[in-house]
């Protein structure tokens, strides 16, 4: 079970880190800006959930459209290569020679044999040319549904981005002053950023301290900007 979860996280690490980080940053930015402006708890919750749903959906949709565009680009390349195989085999032949020469350092008769073998199988040849143009990772991604990374982005954005808002939701049922709510939200956000950074480091074999520090610093900068902006606007509008 643990291996399965780790594999899923690795396969969608980019979407998870992207969605979770942005969800936490933007939600806490709303919280910090609202606190700086002295807004009511209910307004913070309304703005926070509006951000989670609106921005989260936008990110998921952007991921979906991006994946679909990438897939279409590869499909266009497949059609182009198939047409070239029929109309201009010399161009394909030269591309295959460059591929084997550059990536496997083949030359002479060995290179000629490799090229001749490759061009005999159209499906494998097209796959090789796609690999040359987009890279191995790009080929594998083109086979996956564009919907999966979109859902991963939205879910990580919403679930992890909800963390800074939870103290305020709890504050609807318990009488807690705004300063305490903001402090608890700040602590929860700090732990969330640390967790995201730690997980990123664990799955990519990079220093966990480094990745955690990078993620926390990103959040601190975003929250500081939002807090200062909210404080200044409140002071200007209140005059």
ChimeraX attribute file (.defattr): number of C-alpha atoms within 10 A of each C-alpha:
attribute: neighborCount
match mode: 1-to-1
recipient: residues
	/A:1	6
	/A:2	6
	/A:3	8
	/A:4	9
	/A:5	10
	/A:6	14
	/A:7	13
	/A:8	10
	/A:9	18
	/A:10	17
	/A:11	12
	/A:12	16
	/A:13	20
	/A:14	15
	/A:15	25
	/A:16	24
	/A:17	21
	/A:18	18
	/A:19	26
	/A:20	26
	/A:21	24
	/A:22	23
	/A:23	29
	/A:24	28
	/A:25	26
	/A:26	22
	/A:27	31
	/A:28	29
	/A:29	25
	/A:30	24
	/A:31	30
	/A:32	27
	/A:33	25
	/A:34	25
	/A:35	21
	/A:36	20
	/A:37	21
	/A:38	15
	/A:39	15
	/A:40	11
	/A:41	18
	/A:42	13
	/A:43	12
	/A:44	22
	/A:45	21
	/A:46	11
	/A:47	15
	/A:48	24
	/A:49	19
	/A:50	13
	/A:51	18
	/A:52	24
	/A:53	14
	/A:54	12
	/A:55	19
	/A:56	27
	/A:57	19
	/A:58	15
	/A:59	22
	/A:60	24
	/A:61	18
	/A:62	14
	/A:63	22
	/A:64	20
	/A:65	15
	/A:66	14
	/A:67	21
	/A:68	16
	/A:69	13
	/A:70	17
	/A:71	20
	/A:72	13
	/A:73	13
	/A:74	19
	/A:75	14
	/A:76	12
	/A:77	17
	/A:78	17
	/A:79	12
	/A:80	12
	/A:81	22
	/A:82	18
	/A:83	12
	/A:84	14
	/A:85	18
	/A:86	9
	/A:87	11
	/A:88	12
	/A:89	15
	/A:90	11
	/A:91	12
	/A:92	21
	/A:93	16
	/A:94	11
	/A:95	16
	/A:96	22
	/A:97	18
	/A:98	17
	/A:99	19
	/A:100	19
	/A:101	16
	/A:102	11
	/A:103	9
	/A:104	10
	/A:105	10
	/A:106	17
	/A:107	14
	/A:108	8
	/A:109	9
	/A:110	11
	/A:111	18
	/A:112	14
	/A:113	12
	/A:114	16
	/A:115	22
	/A:116	14
	/A:117	11
	/A:118	18
	/A:119	18
	/A:120	10
	/A:121	10
	/A:122	13
	/A:123	12
	/A:124	12
	/A:125	20
	/A:126	21
	/A:127	15
	/A:128	21
	/A:129	18
	/A:130	19
	/A:131	16
	/A:132	18
	/A:133	14
	/A:134	16
	/A:135	12
	/A:136	13
	/A:137	9
	/A:138	16
	/A:139	18
	/A:140	10
	/A:141	13
	/A:142	18
	/A:143	10
	/A:144	12
	/A:145	13
	/A:146	19
	/A:147	16
	/A:148	15
	/A:149	22
	/A:150	24
	/A:151	20
	/A:152	22
	/A:153	31
	/A:154	26
	/A:155	20
	/A:156	23
	/A:157	31
	/A:158	24
	/A:159	15
	/A:160	22
	/A:161	28
	/A:162	20
	/A:163	20
	/A:164	30
	/A:165	27
	/A:166	15
	/A:167	20
	/A:168	24
	/A:169	15
	/A:170	12
	/A:171	16
	/A:172	12
	/A:173	8
	/A:174	9
	/A:175	8
	/A:176	13
	/A:177	10
	/A:178	16
	/A:179	11
	/A:180	13
	/A:181	22
	/A:182	21
	/A:183	12
	/A:184	17
	/A:185	21
	/A:186	21
	/A:187	13
	/A:188	18
	/A:189	26
	/A:190	19
	/A:191	15
	/A:192	23
	/A:193	27
	/A:194	21
	/A:195	17
	/A:196	23
	/A:197	23
	/A:198	20
	/A:199	20
	/A:200	23
	/A:201	17
	/A:202	15
	/A:203	14
	/A:204	12
	/A:205	9
	/A:206	13
	/A:207	14
	/A:208	20
	/A:209	12
	/A:210	13
	/A:211	22
	/A:212	22
	/A:213	16
	/A:214	14
	/A:215	22
	/A:216	23
	/A:217	15
	/A:218	14
	/A:219	23
	/A:220	18
	/A:221	13
	/A:222	16
	/A:223	23
	/A:224	14
	/A:225	15
	/A:226	24
	/A:227	22
	/A:228	15
	/A:229	18
	/A:230	23
	/A:231	18
	/A:232	15
	/A:233	14
	/A:234	17
	/A:235	12
	/A:236	9
	/A:237	8
	/A:238	8
	/A:239	5
